[in-house]
Amino acid sequence: MSTSAPAATHAAAAPPADPRSPQRVRHEPRRRTLTIKEVEKIAAHMIRVTLTGDLEGFKSLGFDDHIKLFFPDGTTNAEGAPTMLGRDFTPRRYDPAGNTLAIDFAIHDAGPATRWAEQAQPGQTLSIGGPRGSFIIPTTYDWHLLIADETGLPAIGRRLAELPARTRVVVVGEVDGAADELEEWLETETNATITWAHRNGAAAGESDVLAKTLSTLQLPAGAYYAWVACESLTAKALRRQLIADHGANPKWTRAAGYWRRGVVAVHEVHDE
């Protein structure tokens, strides 16, 4: 009597990964103490501080990465040492050959970061930590949409510098007025359309100029990645607007609250 062998079973093949899907990469966190090399005012309310020193092994692979900067809050602890507060900032430009790291500070309220940046001088030191990881957004979309207020402008500036030449980009940047527009963005090698939305004296986080400006734009056709960074409730509303009114793919739409009205040290990501 013969018996037939059981039919071979085959696991279903996994669907191919979408090459346009963002990826997360983790880094080993490390604390560093750096020295200020240069301080430059690049707009009416934006100061760039370039740091140097212990940068060996520093990694930042995503344009909207965050590092922690540590500032004195004006008090001392039980040992008499200054009490330090950590705040998140974008690594605006890392130059391994020149061993420098540039950080852009949006000057707004009288918080510890603003107080420190306004008095920063070459030779002073600053402690940093991270980044703990990178969120890498591919460049292979038909075009890219970048929207931010002052807190997200450093990340947009970095993205414009790092995207391949002639990449189609639409940028909407919220600032108080013309003196806050970043002229260096005009030097990008991308095919960028940059629209500045002016608050004209309205308080940051209490204006709808980003939403109004977005509603007036004629956006390009094709698959795009939308990136938003601003006040948290505004970012959440803009994400809804992009999906409802501008055909944004929810999986290709990243909206982050870099700050929130009335709350200290907030970073929130709004997704599905």
ChimeraX attribute file (.defattr): number of C-alpha atoms within 10 A of each C-alpha:
attribute: neighborCount
match mode: 1-to-1
recipient: residues
	/A:1	2
	/A:2	4
	/A:3	5
	/A:4	5
	/A:5	6
	/A:6	6
	/A:7	6
	/A:8	5
	/A:9	6
	/A:10	6
	/A:11	5
	/A:12	6
	/A:13	6
	/A:14	6
	/A:15	6
	/A:16	6
	/A:17	7
	/A:18	7
	/A:19	11
	/A:20	15
	/A:21	13
	/A:22	13
	/A:23	12
	/A:24	12
	/A:25	12
	/A:26	11
	/A:27	15
	/A:28	11
	/A:29	14
	/A:30	12
	/A:31	13
	/A:32	16
	/A:33	16
	/A:34	20
	/A:35	19
	/A:36	20
	/A:37	18
	/A:38	16
	/A:39	20
	/A:40	13
	/A:41	13
	/A:42	17
	/A:43	17
	/A:44	15
	/A:45	16
	/A:46	24
	/A:47	20
	/A:48	19
	/A:49	22
	/A:50	21
	/A:51	25
	/A:52	21
	/A:53	15
	/A:54	14
	/A:55	17
	/A:56	9
	/A:57	9
	/A:58	18
	/A:59	20
	/A:60	24
	/A:61	16
	/A:62	23
	/A:63	24
	/A:64	24
	/A:65	21
	/A:66	22
	/A:67	21
	/A:68	19
	/A:69	22
	/A:70	19
	/A:71	22
	/A:72	16
	/A:73	16
	/A:74	10
	/A:75	10
	/A:76	12
	/A:77	9
	/A:78	7
	/A:79	7
	/A:80	8
	/A:81	10
	/A:82	14
	/A:83	15
	/A:84	17
	/A:85	15
	/A:86	18
	/A:87	18
	/A:88	21
	/A:89	23
	/A:90	25
	/A:91	25
	/A:92	26
	/A:93	20
	/A:94	20
	/A:95	11
	/A:96	13
	/A:97	6
	/A:98	8
	/A:99	14
	/A:100	20
	/A:101	21
	/A:102	21
	/A:103	20
	/A:104	25
	/A:105	25
	/A:106	22
	/A:107	19
	/A:108	14
	/A:109	10
	/A:110	10
	/A:111	12
	/A:112	17
	/A:113	23
	/A:114	18
	/A:115	16
	/A:116	16
	/A:117	19
	/A:118	15
	/A:119	9
	/A:120	18
	/A:121	16
	/A:122	13
	/A:123	13
	/A:124	12
	/A:125	16
	/A:126	17
	/A:127	15
	/A:128	20
	/A:129	18
	/A:130	21
	/A:131	25
	/A:132	17
	/A:133	19
	/A:134	19
	/A:135	17
	/A:136	17
	/A:137	20
	/A:138	14
	/A:139	18
	/A:140	16
	/A:141	16
	/A:142	14
	/A:143	20
	/A:144	21
	/A:145	21
	/A:146	23
	/A:147	25
	/A:148	28
	/A:149	25
	/A:150	25
	/A:151	24
	/A:152	26
	/A:153	28
	/A:154	27
	/A:155	25
	/A:156	25
	/A:157	18
	/A:158	20
	/A:159	20
	/A:160	24
	/A:161	18
	/A:162	16
	/A:163	20
	/A:164	15
	/A:165	12
	/A:166	11
	/A:167	18
	/A:168	18
	/A:169	21
	/A:170	19
	/A:171	21
	/A:172	24
	/A:173	24
	/A:174	27
	/A:175	25
	/A:176	20
	/A:177	14
	/A:178	13
	/A:179	12
	/A:180	18
	/A:181	23
	/A:182	18
	/A:183	10
	/A:184	10
	/A:185	16
	/A:186	12
	/A:187	9
	/A:188	18
	/A:189	15
	/A:190	19
	/A:191	16
	/A:192	19
	/A:193	12
	/A:194	15
	/A:195	16
	/A:196	20
	/A:197	23
	/A:198	19
	/A:199	18
	/A:200	12
	/A:201	10
	/A:202	12
	/A:203	9
	/A:204	18
	/A:205	18
	/A:206	12
	/A:207	16
	/A:208	15
	/A:209	20
	/A:210	23
	/A:211	19
	/A:212	11
	/A:213	16
	/A:214	20
	/A:215	14
	/A:216	8
	/A:217	12
	/A:218	8
	/A:219	12
	/A:220	14
	/A:221	9
	/A:222	10
	/A:223	15
	/A:224	22
	/A:225	24
	/A:226	23
	/A:227	22
	/A:228	27
	/A:229	30
	/A:230	28
	/A:231	25
	/A:232	23
	/A:233	17
	/A:234	23
	/A:235	30
	/A:236	21
	/A:237	13
	/A:238	21
	/A:239	24
	/A:240	17
	/A:241	16
	/A:242	18
	/A:243	14
	/A:244	11
	/A:245	11
	/A:246	15
	/A:247	13
	/A:248	19
	/A:249	15
	/A:250	15
	/A:251	13
	/A:252	17
	/A:253	21
	/A:254	21
	/A:255	24
	/A:256	25
	/A:257	22
	/A:258	23
	/A:259	22
	/A:260	18
	/A:261	12
	/A:262	6
	/A:263	7
	/A:264	10
	/A:265	11
	/A:266	15
	/A:267	16
	/A:268	17
	/A:269	14
	/A:270	17
	/A:271	14
	/A:272	6
